[in-house]
Structure formats: structure tokens, C-alpha cells
Amino acid sequence: MSLEIGSKAPNLEVSEWVQGSPTNIDQLLGNVIVIEVFQVNCPGCFLYGLPQVVNLYENFKDKDLKIIGIATAFEDYDKNTVENLKYLISEGKVIGETYKALKQHGKLIDSDKLYYKIPFPVAQDKIIKMPTEVTDQMIDNFIKIYVPDFSAYSVKDKNDITQRVRDYLANKQYSPLTFEKYRLRGTPSSIIIDKKGILRYSFFGSEGYLEGAVNELLSEG
């Protein structure tokens, strides 16, 4: 089933909490919740997405706002690992393309460390291995979520879409559960949930709307 803005936000699927006490959406009702989804090997996450959320944390830490970081992996599975996430949280050190980009922008301290600390709880998205056989049910579920107007296409286009989905799923190695549950398009992404646990916003990239959205939801009863 697809997750739409205005629907109840589902709990996060995580494999391990790397920083902070385990928590989830249903335990944080009464607060505005921001879920910042990033990848360890994602320069934009560390140059733009995470700094924005760290500033949000500092500016609103006395308000009814809870922030959670979710490290996911939909690519570069050898780099976007829980081991590298732990390395980041414990040592402040970055790897791969993130390291190269931050070095180029002069954003590293002590040659290989992130220039800011992540102050909020952080968990690893639950990553599961895809089954070797692609079933018709898997294809139907994918199309229902990502091609909602599928029925409006011609028979030829439907066949083409179905084959492309089959090929995509056959080549897909892993499935990041929280990332896919919230139908995110990439990283960095910010999920904003209101005090009643309703999904209100989902931003991809550094769009600059995060603080305004949080202020709006904090003002609601």
C-alpha cells in the first residue's frame, strides 16, 4: 500500500541503534518529529542535509521537536554499512565520496573528521536481501506504489512497464525498508510528522523548507 501525505506515519524499520536510546514514531506522539534519512557515502547529505537538521536541533531543542537520523542504503552497499556509520558516530570520520567532497570544500578537521557532531539519535535502516525469484505479486505491488495511473496506459505501454519493473527487481540486490516504506526518492530526505503522528511533509534534497514546516506544525494544537 502506498504511503500518502496526510496518512498515519508508520513506525521506522531499523536494524540497530548506533546513537541514543531506541525509540519510534508511536513513542513520540505529542511532538513534531523530523526523520532525516541519509547515506554515509552521500556528499550532499553531509554538506547540506545534515547541517540543516543539526541547526534545527540546536534552534528548537527546547520545543516539542524530536529528530532522528536514519542511515540507509540503496546503492554503494559496500560503503553504506552499519560499520561505517558506527565509525562516523564514534570517531567523527567520513569515508568514500563524502570524504572527497568535504575535503574539496575545506570542511574537514584533523584531515578526516566531520566539522560538526550529530547530536540526535541515529539508527541504521533495516536492509534485507531481495529474493532471487521475482514474482508477479512483487511486480504488482511495485506498480501500485510507483505507477498509480497504470490502468490508464495502453496495453503495449503496460507490457513495457511491467517488463522494466521485472528487470529492475531482478537486478536489485537489497531493499531498505524505511526508505521504501516512505517512498523516498533519494538522500538526503526529510520526513516531517505532526504531533498526532500524521505524515505531513517529505522533502528530497536541501530545499530550504524544513524550518518553516516545523514552525507550522509546532504552532498547531
C-alpha positions in Angstrom: 0.0 0.0 0.0 1.3 3.4 -0.9 2.0 6.0 1.8 0.4 9.3 1.1 0.9 12.7 2.8 -1.9 13.0 5.4 -1.8 9.3 6.3 -0.7 7.8 9.6 3.1 7.6 9.7 4.3 4.0 10.1 7.0 3.1 12.6 10.6 3.0 11.4 12.2 -0.3 10.4 15.7 -0.3 11.9 18.4 -2.9 12.3 20.4 -1.2 15.0 20.5 2.0 17.1 24.0 3.5 16.8 23.5 6.6 18.9 20.8 7.4 21.5 18.1 5.2 23.1 15.8 3.1 20.8 12.5 4.9 20.0 9.9 5.1 17.3 7.0 7.1 15.9 4.4 5.7 18.2 6.5 6.6 21.3 7.0 10.2 20.3 3.4 11.3 19.8 2.8 14.8 21.1 6.0 16.0 19.4 6.7 17.2 15.9 9.0 14.5 14.5 11.7 15.0 11.9 13.3 11.9 10.4 16.5 12.8 8.4 17.4 10.0 6.0 20.9 9.9 4.7 23.6 7.6 3.4 27.2 7.5 4.8 28.6 7.7 1.2 26.5 10.8 0.2 28.3 14.1 -0.1 25.1 16.2 -0.3 23.9 14.6 2.9 26.9 15.9 4.8 27.3 19.3 3.0 23.6 20.3 3.1 21.1 17.9 4.6 22.6 17.1 8.0 23.9 20.6 8.7 20.4 21.9 8.2 19.0 19.4 10.6 21.8 19.9 13.2 20.9 23.6 13.2 17.3 22.8 13.5 18.1 20.7 16.6 20.0 23.5 18.2 17.4 26.1 17.5 14.4 24.0 18.6 15.9 21.8 21.4 13.6 23.4 24.0 10.5 22.9 21.9 8.3 19.8 21.3 10.5 18.6 18.5 12.2 15.2 18.2 14.8 14.5 15.5 16.0 11.0 14.4 18.7 10.2 11.8 18.3 7.1 9.7 21.3 5.9 7.7 20.0 3.9 4.7 21.5 2.2 1.7 20.0 1.9 -1.8 23.4 1.9 -3.6 27.1 1.5 -2.8 26.3 -1.3 -0.3 30.0 -1.8 0.4 30.3 1.8 1.8 26.8 2.5 3.2 27.3 0.0 6.0 26.5 0.0 9.7 30.2 -0.4 10.4 30.9 2.9 8.6 28.0 4.5 10.4 29.5 3.5 13.7 32.9 4.8 12.6 31.2 8.2 11.8 29.3 8.4 15.1 32.2 7.2 17.3 35.1 8.9 15.6 33.5 11.6 13.5 35.3 10.2 10.5 33.8 10.2 6.9 34.6 7.8 4.0 34.4 7.5 0.3 32.8 10.2 -1.8 31.7 12.1 1.3 35.4 12.3 2.4 36.4 13.6 -1.1 33.7 16.2 -1.3 34.2 17.6 2.3 38.0 17.7 1.7 37.5 19.6 -1.6 35.2 22.1 0.2 37.6 22.5 3.1 35.0 21.1 5.6 37.2 18.5 7.4 39.0 18.9 10.7 42.1 16.9 11.7 42.3 15.8 8.0 39.5 13.3 8.0 36.8 14.3 10.6 33.4 15.9 10.1 33.4 19.6 11.1 30.2 19.1 13.2 28.7 16.5 15.5 25.4 14.8 15.0 23.6 15.4 18.3 20.4 13.4 17.9 19.6 9.6 17.9 20.8 7.7 14.8 19.9 4.3 13.6 20.6 2.0 10.6 17.7 1.4 8.3 16.8 -2.3 8.1 18.3 -3.6 4.8 17.1 -7.0 3.6 18.3 -9.1 0.8 16.0 -9.4 -2.2 14.6 -12.8 -3.1 16.2 -14.5 -6.1 12.9 -15.1 -7.8 10.7 -12.1 -8.9 7.1 -13.0 -8.6 4.0 -11.4 -10.3 2.9 -10.2 -6.8 6.1 -8.3 -6.3 5.7 -6.6 -9.7 2.0 -5.8 -9.0 2.9 -4.3 -5.6 5.7 -2.2 -7.1 3.4 -0.9 -9.8 0.6 0.0 -7.4 3.0 2.2 -5.4 5.2 3.8 -8.1 2.8 3.8 -11.1 -0.6 4.7 -9.6 -2.1 5.6 -13.0 -1.0 2.2 -14.5 -4.6 1.4 -15.6 -4.7 4.4 -17.9 -1.8 3.2 -20.1 -2.3 1.3 -23.3 -1.7 -2.5 -23.4 1.6 -2.0 -25.1 2.8 0.5 -22.5 1.6 -1.7 -19.7 3.6 -4.6 -21.0 6.7 -2.3 -21.4 6.3 -1.0 -17.8 5.8 -4.5 -16.4 9.0 -5.8 -18.2 11.0 -2.8 -16.9 9.8 -3.4 -13.4 10.6 -7.1 -13.7 14.2 -6.3 -14.9 14.7 -3.7 -12.2 13.6 -6.1 -9.4 15.7 -8.9 -10.9 18.8 -6.8 -10.7 18.0 -5.3 -7.2 20.2 -6.7 -4.5 18.8 -5.3 -1.3 15.7 -3.5 -0.1 16.0 -0.6 2.5 12.7 -0.9 4.4 12.2 2.5 5.9 13.4 4.3 2.8 11.0 2.3 0.7 8.1 2.4 3.2 8.2 6.2 3.0 8.6 6.2 -0.8 11.7 8.4 -0.7 13.4 9.4 -3.9 17.0 9.7 -2.7 19.1 11.2 0.0 19.2 13.5 1.8 15.5 13.3 2.6 13.5 14.8 5.5 10.3 13.3 6.7 8.1 15.6 8.9 5.4 14.1 11.1 2.9 16.2 13.2 2.1 15.8 16.9 -0.7 13.3 16.1 1.6 11.0 14.1 0.4 12.1 10.7 2.9 12.3 7.8 2.7 16.0 6.7 5.8 16.6 4.6 8.5 14.7 2.7 11.4 16.8 1.3 14.1 15.5 -1.0 17.4 17.4 -1.1 18.2 20.6 0.6 15.0 22.6 -0.3 15.1 25.1 2.5 11.5 24.4 3.6 12.3 22.4 6.7 12.3 25.1 9.4 9.1 26.7 8.1 7.4 23.3 8.1 8.5 22.6 11.7 7.3 26.1 12.8 4.0 25.5 11.2 3.4 22.1 12.9 4.7 23.3 16.3 2.1 26.0 16.3 -0.7 23.5 15.8 -2.5 22.3 18.9 
